[in-house]
């Protein structure tokens, strides 16, 4: 396990998950270097610092993505939004269940993630799977072989509804 914070297992795990999702090591360094002291603080104070730092990087990437969009570089914009979404999700996951602003952070993650998937053209679609009187949200990724055979068609499964 990559251990950026020697005294904080939870933060190390979060950083490792972000890396596995596609974070860039230079951005990890930029976010984590100033957090060394915060990693040793009590949970609430340290976690707030983590959230602020990782959200700031997401803001920076969203700004760069907007510049790319304005110049017609949609795939580059999508890639930046996708990384911003990773950083927002990572920051949100560390928050206490009732932490102020956590729900707004999660909603922002959803918006940024959707924008990134759309612009980057990723093979991923948000779906709602019926479950009793409610639904379970999920991400539907088609197999590569199916994508090759059906590039121009837009099939969907009766039990899985695309989220609009």
N, C-alpha and C positions, 0 to 999 in steps of 0.2 A: 504494500500500500504506500502510495506517495504521501509523505508526511510533511506538509508545509508548516503546520502548527504543532510542534512537539508535545504540547501539553493539552491539546484539545482534539480528542478523537472525533467528536461530532463534526467539527469544522473540517477536519481532514477528510472525512467521509463525504461531506458536501462538495468539497473541492474536487475530489476524485470522481464523483458522479457528474459534475459539470464537465470535467475533462472528457469523460466517456461519452457525454452527449454532444461534444463538439466544441468546447471552449478552446480558446487559443492560449497557449502557455504565456505569451507576452502580456495578454490581458489579465491572466491569473496573477502574474507577478505584480502588475500595476495595481490590482485590487487588494492583494493579500499583504504586500510588503508593509503598508501603513497599519495593518491590523495586528501586528505581532503583540503589542502591549494589550490591545483589546481582547485578544484570545485568552489572556490570563485573568480578565476581569470577571466579576459575577455574571451569570448568564444574561440577565436582562440588559445590562449596560453594554456588554460585549456584543450581544446579538443585534442591538440597535446600531452599533457602529458597523457591523458586517452588512446589515441591510442597507444602510446609507451608502456605503462604498460600492456595493454591487449594483445598487439602483443607479448610482451616478454613472457607472460604466454603461449600463443599459441605455441611459439617457444619451450618452455620448454616441453610442452606436446607432441609436435611432436618428439622431441628427445627421450622422454620416450617411445613413440609409436614405434619408429624405433628399440629401444632395444628389446621391446616385439616381434616385427616382427622377428628379428634375432633369437630369442629364440623359435619361433613357437607359441607364444601366440597371435594369430591373433584376437580373440575377444577382448582381453584386449587392443591390439593396436588400433582396430577399435573404441572402446569406448573413448580412449584418443584423437584420431583424431577428433571424433565427438565433444568433448568438445572444442578442439582447434578451430574447425570451428565456434562454437558458439561465442567464444571470438573474432575471426577475424571479423565475421559478425557484432557483437555488436560495435566493434571499427570502422568499415567501415561506419555504419549507422550514426554515430555522425559527420562524416566529412562533410564539405561544399561540395556542388555539384562539384565545380571545384578544390577541394583541391589536391595539388600535391601528387601523390602516391595512391590516392583513388582507381583508376581502378586496379592497381596492387594488392592492398590489397583485392579487391573483387575477382580478378582472383585467388589469393592464397586461399581465402575462398572456392571457387568452387572446386579447386583441393583437398584441405584437406577434404572437406565434402564428395566428391566422394570416396576418399580413406577410410574414416571412414565408410561410408555406405557399401562399398564392403567387408571390413574386418570384420565388426560386423555382417554381414548377415541380416541387417535390411530390412524390407519389404518396400522398397522405391526405386523408379526408376525415374531418370530424363527423362522428355519427352519434345517433342516440339509439340505444338498444332497449326495446320495451322490457320492463321488469315489473310485474304486478301492475299497480296503479301509477307507477312512475317510470323512470328510464335510467339507464346507466350510460354516461357519456364515454365515448371511446375514440380511438384513432384507427382508421381502417387503411391499411397499406396493402395494395394489391401485389400478388406475386409478379416477379419480373416477366415470366413467360406469358402471363395473362396480358400484361401491359404491351408486350410486343405484338401479340395477336389482335388486340382490341384498341389500339391507339386512338382511333377516331370515334369509337362508340362510347356511350356513357351508360353502361348497365348499372343497375343497383339491385340489391337483394331485397325481397319483400320484408324480411324481418329486421333489416337494418336500414334506417332512414337517414339520409344525409341531413345534417343540421343546417338550417338556413339562417 
